[in-house]
Amino acid sequence: MKWILSFFLSMLLAPLAPAEELALTSSQAKTMGIVSAPLPAKQQGELAGMPAQVVIPGNQLFTVSTPLAAMIEQTFVGVGDAVKKGQPLATLQSPALAEAQRGLLQSATQTQLAKENLVRDEQLWKDGIISESRYRATQSMYREASAAFAERKQMLRLSGMSDADIARLQSENLLSSQLTITSPITGVVLEKTASAGQRLDAAIPLFKVAQVSPLALEIQAPLASTNELKVGARVTVPAYGAKGKLTAIGHSLSGGNQTVLLRALIQDGARNLRPGQFVEASIDTIGGTVDQWSIPNSALARIGSRVVIFIETPKGYRSETVTVLHEGATNSVVTSKLRGDERIAVSGVSALKASMMGIGGQ
C-alpha cells in the first residue's frame, strides 16, 4: 500500500513531458487499473450513436372498440397473443344490437312495401289511371324507404355484423343481442382493457392490435447533423442487427433538447426489436469526409476545455485531443487525427487523467 501511495506521489511531482506522455511500466499500469483495447474500426460518412425509440408505424396499429353499449361476456385473447384477421377477440351482450336488428327488419318490410306500391303506381300511371304527381310521390317514398334501409344495414355493419350475418337475419328473422368482436388484421395484441362482466358505453377501446413488422424508429438528432442527411439513407441498429431506411426529416425543433425528429422504417431484423424499446441508431450521411470513431464513454477524459483519449505507447500513454461529434448513452462518436491502428485506454482513465493534471500543474 505504501508503494502505491509513493508511486502516485512521484507521478504527481514528475516534470511535464513535452508530448504529454506518461511513462508507465506494464506493472504500474496494472496497479492503476488501466486496461487498453484496440481503437474501433473507422467510420466515414455515418452519424452513429443516435438515440432512438422503436415504434409501430401508424398504419399498422388498430384500436378495437365497443360498437354499441354492451356488457363483455367473454374474452378469447390476451396481451402478446398472435391473432389472424377475422379471429374472434371477445363476445358482447348488447340490447342495443337487438334493437338495431329490429329496426333493420322493420325497414326491410317498409322498403318492400314501398317497392310494391311503386310497381303498381307505375303501371297505373302508364295506363292513365293516376296522375304523374301521384306516381312521382310513390317513387319518392320508395327512395326514402330504400335510403333508410341502407342506413340501418350500415349501422349493423358498424356494429360488427358481417353481410352474411345480416342476410341470415333477414331470412330467419331471429334477433340476437350477442355480438362477436373480431380482429381487423393479422398481428399481435398489444393492449387489452377488456374483462368479462364489464359494462361499457359505445366507442370504448377494448384491444390494440398491431402488425409488428416492419417497425419504425423515432430518432433524435442534433440540428447541425441534419444537413448531411437525406431521405432514403441507410439506417442501422448495430446492437440488434436491424437495418432500414430514413423516411422523414422533421422541420421543427423539440423544445427541450433542441433536436430534430427523424423517422426511419426498419424492415430487416425488425423481429429483434420491440415497440417502445430505446436503442442507438446509425445513419449514413452524404458527402461525409471526416474520419470518425465510436469509442466507449469510459475512454474519454475532460481536461479543462479539452476532451482527450489516452493512446498506448512503448513507454506508457500519451493524451490525444478529440472532438466529440455525438455523445450517446454508452459510446460517443469522435473525430481526431488518428491512424486507426492505435490502442486506447478504456479503463483506469481517471487515474491517467489525475496523473496528467498533476504533471501539467492544472
C-alpha positions in Angstrom: 0.0 0.0 0.0 2.8 2.4 0.8 4.4 1.6 -2.5 1.2 2.6 -4.4 1.0 5.9 -2.5 4.7 6.6 -3.2 4.1 5.8 -6.9 1.1 8.2 -7.2 3.1 10.9 -5.3 6.1 10.5 -7.6 3.8 10.8 -10.6 2.2 14.0 -9.4 5.6 15.5 -8.7 7.2 14.4 -12.0 8.0 17.1 -14.7 5.7 17.5 -17.7 6.7 15.6 -20.8 6.7 17.7 -24.0 4.2 15.4 -25.7 2.1 15.0 -22.6 3.3 11.4 -22.4 3.1 9.4 -19.1 5.9 6.9 -18.6 4.4 3.8 -17.2 5.6 0.2 -17.0 3.1 -2.6 -17.6 3.1 -3.4 -13.9 2.4 0.2 -12.9 -0.5 0.4 -15.4 -1.9 -2.8 -14.0 -1.7 -1.4 -10.5 -3.6 1.7 -11.6 -6.3 -0.4 -13.1 -5.6 0.7 -16.7 -6.9 -1.5 -19.5 -6.2 -0.9 -23.2 -8.2 -2.0 -26.2 -7.8 -1.6 -30.0 -9.3 1.6 -31.5 -12.6 0.5 -33.1 -12.9 0.5 -36.9 -13.0 3.9 -38.5 -16.4 5.2 -39.6 -16.8 7.6 -42.6 -19.9 9.2 -43.7 -22.0 7.9 -40.8 -23.9 9.6 -38.0 -23.6 7.0 -35.2 -25.0 6.5 -31.7 -28.2 8.5 -32.3 -30.8 7.9 -29.5 -33.9 6.4 -30.9 -37.1 4.7 -29.8 -38.8 1.8 -31.6 -42.4 2.5 -32.5 -45.1 0.9 -34.6 -45.9 2.7 -37.9 -49.3 4.4 -37.6 -50.9 2.5 -40.5 -50.1 -0.8 -38.7 -51.8 -0.1 -35.4 -55.6 -0.7 -34.9 -57.8 0.0 -31.9 -60.8 -2.3 -31.5 -63.7 -0.6 -29.6 -67.2 -1.4 -28.5 -69.5 -0.6 -31.3 -72.6 -0.3 -29.0 -73.2 0.0 -25.3 -72.7 -3.6 -24.1 -71.5 -6.0 -21.4 -68.4 -8.1 -22.1 -69.5 -11.7 -21.9 -66.1 -13.4 -22.7 -62.6 -12.6 -24.0 -60.5 -15.0 -26.0 -57.1 -13.4 -26.3 -54.5 -11.7 -24.1 -51.6 -9.3 -24.4 -48.9 -10.8 -26.6 -51.1 -13.3 -28.4 -50.8 -13.6 -32.2 -54.1 -13.2 -34.0 -55.4 -13.6 -37.5 -57.7 -11.3 -39.4 -61.3 -12.1 -38.5 -60.3 -14.1 -35.4 -62.8 -13.6 -32.5 -61.4 -11.4 -29.7 -64.4 -11.2 -27.4 -68.2 -11.6 -27.3 -70.5 -8.9 -26.0 -74.2 -8.8 -24.9 -75.9 -5.7 -26.2 -79.7 -5.0 -26.0 -78.9 -2.1 -28.4 -77.9 -4.6 -31.0 -81.2 -6.4 -30.8 -82.9 -3.0 -31.2 -80.8 -2.2 -34.3 -81.7 -5.6 -35.8 -85.4 -5.0 -35.2 -85.1 -1.6 -36.9 -83.5 -3.3 -39.9 -86.3 -5.8 -40.2 -88.9 -3.1 -40.0 -87.1 -1.0 -42.6 -86.8 -4.0 -44.9 -90.6 -4.5 -44.7 -91.3 -0.9 -45.4 -88.9 -0.9 -48.3 -90.6 -4.0 -49.8 -94.0 -2.4 -49.4 -92.8 0.9 -51.0 -91.3 -1.1 -53.9 -94.6 -2.9 -54.5 -96.5 0.4 -54.4 -94.1 1.9 -56.9 -94.5 -1.1 -59.3 -98.3 -0.8 -59.0 -98.5 3.0 -59.4 -96.0 2.9 -62.3 -98.4 0.6 -64.2 -101.4 2.7 -63.3 -99.7 5.9 -64.5 -98.8 4.3 -67.7 -102.4 3.2 -68.2 -103.5 6.8 -67.5 -105.5 5.9 -64.4 -103.4 8.1 -61.9 -101.7 11.4 -62.3 -98.0 11.7 -62.8 -97.7 13.6 -59.5 -99.0 10.6 -57.6 -96.6 8.3 -59.3 -93.7 10.7 -58.5 -94.8 10.8 -54.9 -94.8 7.0 -54.7 -91.4 6.9 -56.3 -90.1 9.4 -53.7 -91.5 7.3 -50.8 -89.6 4.2 -52.2 -86.4 6.1 -52.4 -86.7 7.3 -48.8 -87.5 3.8 -47.6 -84.5 2.4 -49.5 -82.2 5.0 -48.0 -83.5 4.2 -44.5 -82.9 0.5 -45.1 -79.4 1.1 -46.4 -78.7 3.3 -43.3 -80.0 0.5 -40.9 -77.8 -2.0 -42.7 -74.7 0.2 -42.4 -75.4 0.6 -38.7 -75.3 -3.2 -38.2 -72.1 -3.4 -40.2 -70.5 -0.8 -38.0 -71.8 -2.8 -35.0 -69.7 -5.7 -36.2 -72.2 -7.8 -38.1 -71.0 -9.2 -41.5 -73.0 -9.1 -44.6 -73.6 -12.9 -44.2 -75.0 -12.3 -40.7 -77.3 -9.5 -42.0 -78.6 -11.7 -44.8 -79.3 -14.5 -42.3 -81.1 -12.1 -40.0 -83.3 -11.0 -42.9 -84.1 -14.6 -44.0 -84.6 -16.1 -40.5 -86.0 -13.0 -38.6 -84.2 -14.1 -35.4 -82.9 -11.3 -33.2 -79.8 -11.7 -31.1 -78.2 -9.5 -28.5 -74.8 -11.3 -28.8 -72.0 -9.7 -30.8 -68.6 -11.1 -31.6 -65.7 -8.7 -31.9 -63.0 -9.8 -34.4 -59.5 -8.8 -35.2 -59.3 -6.3 -38.2 -55.8 -7.5 -39.1 -53.3 -10.3 -38.7 -50.9 -9.2 -35.9 -50.3 -9.2 -32.2 -52.4 -8.0 -29.3 -50.5 -5.1 -27.7 -53.1 -3.9 -25.2 -56.2 -5.4 -23.6 -58.6 -3.3 -21.4 -61.5 -5.7 -21.5 -62.5 -8.2 -18.9 -65.6 -10.4 -18.6 -68.5 -8.7 -16.8 -67.6 -5.2 -17.7 -70.4 -2.9 -18.8 -69.2 -0.3 -21.3 -70.6 2.5 -23.4 -70.2 2.7 -27.1 -66.7 3.5 -28.6 -64.8 2.3 -25.5 -61.4 0.8 -26.6 -61.1 -2.9 -25.8 -57.9 -4.1 -27.6 -55.0 -2.7 -29.6 -53.8 -5.0 -32.3 -50.7 -4.2 -34.5 -48.5 -5.6 -37.2 -45.1 -5.7 -35.6 -43.1 -6.0 -38.9 -41.8 -3.7 -40.2 -41.2 -1.4 -37.3 -40.2 2.3 -37.2 -37.7 4.4 -35.4 -38.1 7.9 -34.0 -34.6 9.3 -33.8 -33.5 12.5 -32.0 -30.7 14.2 -34.0 -28.8 17.5 -33.4 -29.8 20.2 -35.8 -26.3 20.6 -37.2 -26.2 16.9 -38.2 -29.3 17.0 -40.4 -27.6 19.0 -43.1 -25.7 15.8 -44.1 -28.9 13.6 -44.1 -31.2 12.7 -46.9 -34.5 10.7 -47.0 -33.7 7.2 -48.2 -30.4 7.0 -46.4 -29.5 3.7 -44.8 -30.3 3.4 -41.1 -28.9 0.6 -38.9 -29.3 -0.5 -35.3 -25.9 -2.3 -34.8 -26.6 -3.8 -31.4 -29.6 -5.7 -32.8 -28.6 -6.4 -36.4 -31.5 -4.4 -37.8 -31.5 -2.0 -40.7 -33.8 0.0 -42.9 -34.0 3.5 -44.4 -34.7 7.1 -43.4 -38.2 8.1 -44.3 -38.7 11.6 -42.9 -36.6 14.5 -41.5 -38.5 16.9 -39.2 -38.8 20.6 -39.9 -39.2 21.8 -36.3 -37.1 21.5 -33.1 -38.2 19.9 -29.9 -38.5 22.5 -27.1 -36.5 20.6 -24.5 -33.2 19.5 -26.1 -33.4 21.4 -29.5 -33.1 18.2 -31.6 -34.8 17.3 -34.9 -37.1 14.3 -35.0 -36.2 11.7 -37.7 -38.3 8.7 -38.7 -37.0 5.5 -40.2 -38.6 2.3 -41.3 -36.8 -0.9 -40.2 -37.6 -3.8 -42.5 -34.6 -6.2 -41.9 -34.1 -7.6 -38.4 -37.3 -6.0 -37.0 -38.0 -9.2 -35.1 -35.0 -8.4 -32.9 -36.7 -5.2 -31.7 -39.7 -4.4 -29.5 -42.1 -1.5 -29.7 -41.2 1.1 -27.0 -37.6 -0.1 -26.8 -34.8 2.6 -26.7 -31.8 1.9 -29.0 -28.9 3.6 -30.6 -29.1 4.0 -34.4 -26.5 4.9 -37.1 -27.4 6.9 -40.3 -25.4 7.1 -43.5 -24.6 10.7 -44.4 -24.0 12.3 -47.7 -20.6 13.8 -48.6 -19.0 12.8 -45.3 -15.3 13.1 -45.4 -14.4 13.3 -41.7 -13.0 10.2 -40.1 -15.0 9.1 -37.1 -14.6 6.6 -34.4 -17.3 5.3 -32.0 -15.5 4.7 -28.7 -16.7 3.8 -25.2 -17.5 6.8 -23.0 -15.2 5.3 -20.4 -12.3 6.1 -22.7 -12.9 9.9 -22.7 -11.5 12.3 -20.2 -12.1 16.0 -19.9 -9.1 18.2 -19.0 -10.0 21.8 -18.9 -11.9 22.6 -22.1 -10.4 19.7 -23.9 -11.7 16.1 -24.4 -8.9 13.6 -24.7 -8.2 9.9 -25.0 -5.1 8.1 -23.9 -3.1 6.2 -26.5 -0.8 3.4 -25.5 2.9 3.9 -26.4 6.0 1.8 -25.9 6.8 4.0 -22.9 3.3 4.3 -21.4 0.4 6.5 -22.5 0.1 9.9 -24.3 -3.0 12.1 -24.5 -4.7 12.9 -27.8 -7.3 15.7 -28.1 -10.5 14.6 -29.9 -13.7 16.4 -31.0 -16.9 14.8 -29.8 -19.4 14.8 -32.6 -22.1 13.0 -30.6 -22.3 11.6 -27.1 -24.5 8.6 -26.6 -25.5 6.6 -23.6 -22.6 4.1 -23.8 -20.5 5.2 -26.8 -19.5 8.6 -28.3 -18.6 9.4 -31.8 -15.3 11.4 -32.0 -13.0 12.7 -34.7 -9.3 13.3 -34.5 -6.0 12.9 -36.4 -5.6 9.2 -35.7 -4.1 6.5 -37.9 -6.7 3.9 -36.8 -4.4 1.2 -35.5 -3.8 2.7 -32.1 -4.7 1.0 -28.7 -6.5 3.3 -26.3 -7.2 3.1 -22.6 -10.8 2.1 -21.9 -10.5 1.6 -18.1 -8.5 3.4 -15.5 -8.8 6.6 -17.5 -9.4 8.7 -14.3 -6.1 7.6 -12.9 -4.3 8.7 -16.1 -6.2 12.0 -16.0 -5.2 12.6 -12.4 -1.5 11.9 -13.3 -1.8 14.2 -16.4 -3.3 17.0 -14.4 -0.6 16.6 -11.7 2.2 16.7 -14.3 0.8 19.8 -16.0 0.1 21.6 -12.8 -3.6 22.1 -13.8 
